[in-house]
Amino acid sequence: MLAVVQRVRQARVVVAGATIGQIGQGLLVLLCAERDDAQGQADRMLAKLLKLRIFGDDAGKMNRSVQEVGGGLLVVSQFTLAADTGGGNRPSFTGAAAPDQARRLYDHFVAQAKGLHPLVQTGEFAADMQVHLVNDGPVTVPITVR
């Protein structure tokens, strides 16, 4: 499972002109399920995200997690993180999970997140989304869980 995590001051997802998910301070999580992923990878990814210490402490050091600062999670499915550009200029997405499997893992991740964290918002799986954000720092961290 792959994720790109952005520490944000605010973020929102718009579909067909309507905002469907938004947070203030927190993490924008672009999430991609790969072909061989199962619920175990989703669970490990969520555990890592909730404990990831990328928010500033009183001394300004990245020492606090999203849970410690009371921030939100905005989770957006993004199969393009599995892009393979090694064969030319057109990316191949064969490493991404099939849509049915990816939806199951995305839904599992979101359900688990909502059970463990008080503020979880989402995009819409497989929709054409516009993601608006104010990156804080900027801090952007790629994460891979196998």
N, C-alpha and C positions, 0 to 999 in steps of 0.2 A: 504494500500500500504506500502511496506517495502523497505528500502534502507540501504545499507552500503556505507558510504561516506568516501573516503580516500583522505586526503590532499596529493598531489603529487608534486614532482619537475618535473616529466615527466611520461607519460603513453602512451601505444599504444596497439592496438588490432590487432592480426594477424589471418587471416583465410586462410587456404590452402597455407601457406607460404608467403602471401602478407599482408602488413600493410594496414588496411582499415580505421583506425582512430587513431589519435595521438594528444596529447597536450603536452605543456610544463607545467609550473606551473599551478595548478588548482585543480579540484576535479574529481576523478574517482568515478562515481556513479554506483553501482551495484543495479539494480532496479527490483523489483518483484511486480507484480499485484496479488492481492488475489481475491478469488471467488466473493465476494460481492462488489468489487471496481467499481467505475464509474469515469467519467472524473473529478468530483469534488475532489476526492482524489488525482488524478494526478496533478491537478492545485494547491492544497494545498501543496503537496510535493515539487513541483517546487518552489513555493513562499518561502518555508522554506529553501530550498537548496541555493537559490540565496541570502538570507539574513543571512545564517548561519555564525557566526563570529568565524572562526577558523584559520584565518591568522593573523600573527603578525603585531602589529603596531610599531611605532618608539621606544616604550619602551619594545618591545618583548612580550607584552601581546596579547593573542588571542582576537582581537578586530575588525578585518576587515573581510569583506565578499569576496567571489570570485569576485563579481562585483567591489568592491573597489580596489582590487589588479590587476584587468584586467586579471584574470586567465581564463583558459578554462574549459569546461565541457566535459568529456568523459563518455557517457551514455551507459551502457552495461546491456542488459536484463539478469536476473538470477533467474529463477523460484525456484532454490534450497534454496533461502532464506526462503521459506515457509515450509521448512522441519520440520516435527514432528517426534522427536526421542523418544517419550514417550512410544511407544509400543514395543520397542525392538531395535535391532541393525541395521535394515534396515529402513531408513527414509521413511516416507509417505509424499507425496506431494499433498494430497487431498485439502489442503488449498489454493493451487495456482490456479489462474484463468485458465480456459480452454485456449488452445493455440489461438483460434480466438479472444477471449475477451482480452487476454493478449497482443496480437499484436496490437489490436486497441488502447488500453491504452498506450502502449509503443510508438506507432506512434504519438498519441495525445501529450504525454509528450514531445517528441522530437520536434514536430512542434511548440509547445508553447515555449519551451526553445529557439529554433532558432529565434523566434519572439521577445524574451526578452533579449537575451544575444548574444554578437557578435561572440563568438567562441564556437561552439558546434560540437563535433564529436561523432560518435557512433560505436558500434559493429554491428554485424549482427544478427537480431532476429533468434533464434533457430539454429544458426550455432555452430559448434565445434570451439571455439575461444581459443586462447592463449592470456592472458592479461599480459603484462609486465609493471611494474611500479617501480618507486623509491618513496617510501612512505616518506613523509616529516614530521619528528618528532620522531617517527611515530604518526600520528593523524588519528584515525579511529573512526567514529561515526555511530552507528546504529540509524535509524529513522523509526518510525512507524506513519502513518497518517491514521486515521479511518474516 
